[in-house]
Amino acid sequence: MIYKVFYQPTMKINPRRENTQSLYVEADSEVIARSTVEEQTTFNIEYLEELSPKALEYEQQNPSFKITEFKNEKA
């Protein structure tokens, strides 16, 4: 499943809508997606959204669409 993660770039500054960014991550569940991003970044996660096939198709039309890959520390 592909999740769209909305986040603030840092936890040190109060969240502002204007600073919200997003990334896409592939994971088996929302819990795994959240924990992966939390463990490997300093982002302040606001919201995770599982993308339906139609939503994913729409997001892929954006030229900057890219699934973020994180290193697997258990490998």
Secondary structure, DSSP 8 states (H G I E B T S, - for coil): -EEEEEEES-SSS---GGG-EEEEEE-SSHHHHHHHHHHH---EEEEEEE--HHHHHHHHTSTT--B-----TT-
